[in-house]
Amino acid sequence: MWKWVIAIVALWYAAAGHTAESFAFVNARIYTGDEHAAFVSALVVQNDRIAYVGERGTPEWTRALQPGTRVYDLRRRVVIPGFVDGHTHPALTAMFGSGDPAIDERDNLPGPDRAETLRWLRRYAKAHPQDSPIILSYWDVASFLPEGPDKRDLDAIWPTTPVAVLDNSGHSAWLNSAMLRKLRIDGHTPDVSSDISVYVRDANGEPTGWIKEWGTLSTLAPLVMPPRAQFRARLVRQLNYLAGHGVTSLFDGGNMGMEDAVYTEVSRLDRAGKLPLRYFGSYQVFAPAQLDRAVPEIRRLQATYGGPELRFDTVKLMYDGVFEILTAAMLQPYASDPAKKGGILVDSHRLAQFIQQLDREGLNLHIHVVGDRATHEALDAVEESTQSLGRPPRIQITLAHLQIVDAPDIARLGHLKVNANMTPHWFGGTQFGRAGLVTLGAERAHRDEPTGSIWRSGVNVSFSSDVTSSDEIPRTNPFVGLEMAMTRRDYAGGPDLYARPAMPEECLSLKQSLAAYTLNGARQLGIAAETGSLEAGKKADLVVMASDPFAVPASRLHAAKIAAVVMDGRVTAGSLQ
C-alpha cells in the first residue's frame, strides 16, 4: 500500500511543479557545515537528496553519478547549506504596511520628537479626510515614555473616525476614543493577562488608549488584514524574498490569532506546488486560557492545512512582553518606573505542566522570553519537568530572544539543553535601543543579547529575522543577520543612538554564525537529520553564491549575492546555469 501512496505523491508533486533535477557540482568550494571537513569540491544530487559530498573522481563519486546527471562546473564558486530562519512572521509583513518597504519607511511617523509626531498626524488627517478606520505606524515608544500616549491627543485630531497607531516595538498601539468604542473596550473590559496584555488605565479605571501586547492587539487584527487577493500577493512577495535570499526552511512565530486566515493562503500555495520553502506553522498562545486548547488547536491546524511543505508541530508561547513598554518580566524594577517589573503569562509550575503535556503529545514548544525573570522562570519550568518525567523532555524547547539574561541562567541554558533562538539584526541596538535605554537604564541596556556567552555555555544557538512589518523586509536577508552577529553594529548605519560598548566577546565568527542560521536552526525545528548541512542522505537544500562570503569584510556581508537556491533538489530561486 505504501508504495502506491509514495507513487501517487510523486505524481502529484510532478504535476504541481515540484520536480527535482539530478545534478552534480565540480570545481566548487562547498561549505558542508561539518566543522571537521568544512570545504570539499564536489557534490551530487539525485532527486531531492544529496547522494555524495566530497572530491571528484573517487569510487563513491562514480557510484553516485547516474546516466543523465547534469554536471555543473562552478568555477570555484561557494556553496553553503540552505538557511533556516528559526522565528519570523511572513504573514504579518503582508498585514502590516503596504508591502513595499520603501513606501512604508517613507510613511512611518517621525521620531523621537513627540510634538512632531502630533504635527505629522494632523497633516495626515487633512490629507486623508475620507479614510475610516485609520491604522497607521509607527510611533516611537521612547518619545512617549514614561507615561505613554493618550487617546485625547488623537481625539483632538479625529473626534469621530476610529484610529489606531502601532508603535515601533511591535507590541503596543495607541487608540482614540472612537476606536476604543468600535472594539468595545471600556472601563469594564478585563485585561487579557495581568502586567502583560493590558489596557492602560487612568485614575478612574478608564482606558487611556494605550493597549499593550498581542493579547490586546489581536482585537485589531481583523481590521489590519487586507483584502484576500492583496494579502496573498504580499505574502507571496515576502516568501519569494526569503527564498531568493537562501532561506529553505522557516518557523512562523505567530499571527495574532489570525491562524485560519493566514494558513488558508499558505496551504493554498503549498498544495499548488508554489510554496518556495519549508514552512513550520504554529499556534500562538498569548492568553492563559489558551493553554487548555493549545494541543487541540495545533492538531486542528495540521489536519486542516498541513501539506507537503507546511507542517504544524510547535506551540508558540508569549511568556512575557518587551522592555520598551515595560511588559518584559524583570528580576529588578524598571529604571523608568520602580513600581514595575513586568510580568509572565503563567507561573513556572503551570508552564511545567504544559511542557509535560506537550512531551506526551510529541509537540515542540517555542517560548518568547525577553526579560531575565521570564528566562529564569522558563528554565525553572524545564527543570521541574525534567524532575517530574525522570528524564529531559524529548521535545524541542526553544527560548526565543533572550535579550536580558541573568548570568547564572546562561549556564543553565546549556545544562538544560534548550535551544536559544536569537535575532541578530537587533544586535546593533538601533531597532529598539533608545527606548531600552530609558526603561532599563544604561547598565542593563548595554548588556542585552549576550550571544557569545550563551554560545560558549554549550547551547544550540539558532538565528532568526523576526520581522513583523513590511518596512523591515530587507532585514529578513540572512546575510544581514550573519554580518550583525559578527559586528554587533547595524548594517544600515545611521546615527549612534547611544554609546553602546563594542562587546567583542558577544560577537560570533562567520562559521559560528553560519551554523546558527543553518544546522542549529534545523536542530531547533527537529529536522537536523534531513537538512541544515550538506551531507549524503540529507535533503538537497543549498545556496550557490555569486560572491564569496568568506572573502569579504564582515561589514560587507549584507551585500552578498546569490546565484541559485535549491530546496528539496529543485531550484526555487535563480539558476544553476
N, C-alpha and C positions, 0 to 999 in steps of 0.2 A: 504493500500500500504506500509506504513512504517514498518508494521510487517514483510512483505516479505523482505524488504530491510535489516532489522535487522537480519532476519534469514539467508539471503544469506551471509552477512558479517560474521556472527558467523561461518557458514560452511567454508567460505574462511579462516578465522583465524585458525580454527582447522586444515584444510588441510595444511596451511603454517607453522604449528608448534606453533601457538600462543595459546596453551592450558593452561588454568588456573586451579589450583588444589584447592579444598575446604579443608582447614586445620585449625587447632587451635593450639595455643601455651598455655601451662600452666607452672607454676613454673618458670616464666621468670621475668626479670627486664626490663619492656617495657617502654622506654622513649618516651612519646607520643608527645613531643614538645609543649604541653599545660602547660604553667608555673603554672597554678592553680591546676593541677593534673598530675604532671610530670611522676611519675612512677606507673605502675599497673602491675599485674602478669599474665593476661590472654588476649588473642586476638583470634578472629575468622575471617577467610577469606572465603567468598563464591564467587567463580568465580574470578572476577577481583576486588572485593570490600571488604572493611573491614566491616564486619557485626556487630562486637562487640569489644569493648575495655573496660576492667575493671577487675573485680575479678571473679574468678571461682565460680560456684555454685549459682549465682544469677538467678532470673527468666529470665532476659534478656540473660544471658549466655545460659540457657537451650533452649530458643526460637531460638537463633542464630545457635545452632548446628543442623545439618541435618543428616539424615542417610548417612553413608559413609564418613562423615567428619573425616579426619585423625588427631589425636591428638598427638602433639609432646611435650614431657617433655624436656624443655630447660635447666633444672638443674641450674637455676639462671643466665643463660647467658643473656647478654644485647641485646635488640632490639632497634634500632633507626630508624627514618624516612629515606627514600632514599635521597641521596644528589642531590641538584640542582646546577649544575655548570653554573653560570649566564653569562659567557663570556669566550669562549675558541675557539680553531681553530683546530679541529681534522684533517681536510684535509691538513692544512699547515704542520702539523707534518709528514704527508705522502709525502709531496712535498719536504720539506727541510731536507736533511740528508738521511742517509742510512735506517732509520727505526730501527736501533739498537743503543740505547743511549750510550752504551759503546764504539762502534766504532766511533760515532760522537764526543764524548768527546775526544777521542784519536786524531782525525783528526782536531780538532779546531786549528786555528792559535794561536801561543803563544802571550802572552801579559804580562805586559804592555809595553814591550820594542819595539820601532818601528824598530830598526835595526835588532833585532832578528826575527821580523815578515818578513822582506825582505829576510833575510837569509833562513828562512823556505820556502818561496815562490820559491827561487832559487833552493833549494833542491827538491821541489815538481816538478818543471819544468823538471829537469834532470831525475827524476824517472818516469815521465809520458809524454814522448816526443810526443806520437801519439794522445793524448786527444785533442778534439776540438768539440764544445766550452768547456771552463773550467769554472765551477761555484763552488766557494769554500766558506767556512765560518770558523770562524768569526774573523774579525779583531777588535781589541779593540779600540773603539772610543776615549777613553781617551788618548791613545798612540799617536794620530794624531792631537790632539787639540793644538792650536786653528785654524790653517789654514786648517786642513783636509788633506786627501790623494790626490795624484796627479797621473794622468794617465801615466806620464813619468816614474815613478818608475816601473809600470807594463810593459810599453813598452820596457824597458831595458831588461826585462826577457822574455817577449812574444811579439816580434815585429809584428807578423802576426796572431797569434792564438787569437780569441776572448776570453776574460777573464773578469769575474765579481766576486768580492769577497764581500760577505754580511757582514754587521757589527753586533756587539753583542747587539745593541739596537733593531734590527729587523726592523729598519726604514730607512736605507740607504745602498748604495752599492758603491763599488769602481770599476770603469771600465777602461779598457785600450782603446787605440785608435781603435783597431780592433773591439772591442765590440761596441763602440760608432757608428762606421760605419755600423756594422751589424744591429743595431737597428735604424739607420738613425737619429741619434741625432747629431746635429751640432749647429753652432752659430745662425742659423735661427729658431731652434726648440723652440716654446714658452713654458714657464713654465706652468705646469698644474694649479697651483694656487700660487699666489704671496706669498712669505715668508714661504710657507709650502712645497709643492711638486715642488721642483726647481732643475734645473741643475746648480750647482755651476760653475761660470764662472771666467775666468782670466780678466786682464785689457783690453783685446781686445774683450771680449764678447764670447770667445770660451769656451766650456765645459772643466773643469779640470779633469773630470772623476768621480767626487763625485756627485751622484744623491741622492736626499732626498725624503723620504716619499712614500706612497703606490701609489700615482698617477703616479709617475715616475717608481717605482719598478714594477708596473703592466706590463711594457714593457718586463720585464724579465720573467714573469710568464710562458708563453708558453715554454720557454727554460728549466725552472726548472721542469716542470711537467714530472714525469717519465712515462714509458710505462704503458698502462692502467692496465694490469694484476698486475704489480708491485705496482702501486698506490693503486689498490683495496686491495691487500694483506696488505699493510702498514696501510691503513685506517681501515680495519677490526681489525688489531692488536691494534691500538690505541683505537677504540671503545670498544673492549673487555677489554682492560686495564682499561678504565674508569668504565665500568660496573662491572668489577671484584673488583673495589675499592669502590663500593657503589653508583656510580652515576646512577640515574634513569631518569634524565632529563638534557638537556643542551641547551644553546644558542650558536649558531655559530656566532662568531664576524666578519666573513668576509673572503673572499678568493681571494683578489687581482684581481677581475674582472673575475675569472675563475668559476663563479657560475654554468654554464651549465656542464662543465666537472666534477665538484665536485658532484653536486646534481644528475647527472645521476647515479653515483655509489651509493650514499646514498639511492636514490629511489629504485635502484635495490635490495639493501639489505632489505629495508622496505617491498617491495612487495613480496619478497621471505620469509618473516617472520623471517629474520635474523638480524634485527636491534635490538640490545640488550638494547636500551634506547629510551626515548622520545626525539626527535631531532627537535629543533626550528631553521630553516634556516633563512637567512637574505639576503637582497640586500644591498650591501655596497656602500656608496657614498663617494668618495674621490676627486671629481672634482665638481666645482659649476654647470656645465652644466648638471650633473646627477640629480639634484633636480627635474627638469621638467619631467623626465621619471621614477622617483623612484616608484610612485604608479603603473603605468602600468607594471613595471618590477616585483614588488613583487606579483602582481596579476598573471602575466605570470608564475612565478616560482611555485606558488601554483597550478595553473591549470595543469602545465606540470609535476611536480614532487611530489606534495602533496600526502600523503597516510595515512595509519592508525597511524603511529608514526612520520611522517615527516610533519611539519607544517611551514607555512610562514605567519607571521603577523607583522613583525618588519623590519623597515629600520634602518640600522646601518650607522651613520654619523661620518666621521672623521673630527671633528670640528677644531682640531689643531694637532700639532705633538708631539714631545718628547723633553725634555730639554737636553738630551745627545747630540743632533745635532742642538740645538738652534732653533727648529721649534715650540716648545710649546709656546703658547701665554701668555706672562708675563705682569703683570702690571708695573714692573720695569725692566730696562735693564739687560741683562745678565752680570755677573761678568767678563766673559772671553771676551766679546765684547760689550762694552757700546753702540754701534750703533744698536744693535739688541734687539728686544723684541719678536721675533717670529710672528706668525700670526694666523688668524682664516679663515675658509673656506668662510663664508659669514657674513655679519653684522647681528646684533641681530634682526633687523626688518625683513630681509628676512627669517631668521630662524623662527620667529614668524609666518609669513605667511605659512611656510611649516608645522609647528605644527598644525595650524588651518586646513590645507588641510588634514593632517593625522587624525585629530579629526573627520572631516566629513566622512572620509573613514573607521573609526574604526581600524586604523593601529597604532601600537606602534612605539616608537622612542627610539633608543639606541645611546647615543652621547658620543663619545670619547672626554674627556676633561682632559688634563694633567696640563696645566698652570693655574694660578689664574685668568688671564684675560679671558681665554676660559670659565671657570666656571662662572665668573661674567656675561659675555655676554649671555651664555646659559640661566642663570636664568633670565636675563632681557627679553629674548625671551619668556620664560614661563609666566612671569609676564604680558607682553604685550598681550599674547594670552588669558590669564585669563580675562583681562580687555575687550578685543575685543569680546570674547564669552559671557561675562557676567556670567561666571562660570569657575571653573577649567577645564582644558581639561579632557575628560573622558577616555583618553587612558593612557597607562603606558609610562611614560617618565623616562628614566634611564640615569644618568650621570655616566660614567664609568671611573675609575682610580683615579681622584681627587687627584693627587699627591701633588700639591701645591694649597692651598685654602686660600683666604683672610678671616680673622677672621669674619667679618660681614656676609660673604656669607655662613658660616656654619649655622648660624641661619636661613638664607633664604632658605637653602635646606629643613629644616623642615617645614617652613611656607608654602612653595610652594608644599610640599608633592611629591617631585620627589624621585625616588629610587637612592641610592648611591651604585654602584657596585664596590667593592674593590678587589684587588688581594693580598692576604696575604703572598704568598711566595716571594713577593717583600719587605715585611716589614723589613727584616733584613738588607737591604741596600747593600748586596753583589752582586746582579744581575747587577745593573747599578750605584751603589753608587759612584765609583771613578770618572766617567765622570760627574755625577751631582755635585760633589764637585767642579770640575773645572769650569763648566759652570754657576752654580748658586751661588757659594760661600758657605762657611760653614754654615752660619746662616740659609739660606733658605733650603739648602740640608738636614740639620738636623731636620727640622720640616715637612718633607714630610709625606703624607698619614695619616692625623690626625683622625684615625678611631674611637677612643674612643670619641673624641669631637663631631664628626658627629653623632655617636650613641646617645649621650646624648641630642642632639638637636631634637630628635624625628624622625629622618629619618629612613626609611626602608633600612637598610644596608644589602646587599646581597654579597656573595663571589663568586670568580671565580678563575680559574687557569691561563687563558690567556697565553697559550704557543703556539709558532709558529714554533718550530723545534723539531726534534725527540730526540735530546740530552736532551731536557727538559721534556721528558715524565714522569720521576719519580715525577716531581713537579705537575702533574695533580692529584696525590693522594690527596683526600680531607683531609686526616689526617695530611699531611704536612701543609696545609692551617690552620687547626684547631690549630696545635702546634704554628705556627708562628704568628697567631693572638693573642695568649696568651703570647708569649715570645718576639716578635719582634727581634728574633735572628735567623740566618739561621740554618735550621735543619741539614744541611750537614756540619756545622762547617767551617773550613778553616780560612785563615788569616783575622784579623780585618782590613778592608781596610782604615778605618779612625775612629777617636774617636767619635763614634755615641752615643749620650745620650740614656739612657735606656727608657725614656719616658713611665713610667708605666701608666700614665693617658691615654695613647692611646692604651693600651692593653685591650682585651676583656676577659671575663670569658669563661669557656668551654660551659656553657649553651647559652650565647650570641653568641658564635662562631657557635655552632650547629644551632641555629636559622638562622644565616646569610647564612649558607650552606644548609638550608632545607626550612622552611616555608617562610622566607623572599625572597629567590630565587624564590619560587613559586609565591609569590606576584608580584615580578618583571615581571615574564612571564605571569601574569594574569591567573594563574591556581591554586590559593590557595584554591579555592572551591573544587578542585579534588585531590590535593596532597600537600605534604610539611609537614604534620603532620599525626599522627596516630589517626584518628577519624572515628567513624562509618559513613558509607556512602561514604568515600573517596576511591580513588584508593589504592589498596594494593601495595604500594611502600615502601619497608622496607629493613633493613640490620640486619642480625643476626650476632653478634660479636662472634669471638672466643676468644678475650681478652676483658677486661673491660676498656673502655676509661676513666671511672670515677675513676679508682683505680690506675692510674699510674701518675707519674710526667708529667707536660706539655711537658718537653723536650724529652719524650719518646713516645709521641702520634704518631709521624710519623711511628713508627714500629707497630701500632695496626694491629691486624689480624682479617680477616673477615671469617665467616663460610659459609654464603649464602647471596645472594642478590635476592630480589623478586621485579619484576616490573609488574604492572597490574595482580597481582596474580600468575604469573609464575616465576619460578626460572631462572634467567639469568646468575648466576654465583654461583659456589659452590654447596652445598647440604644441605637440611634440616635434613638429617639423623644424 
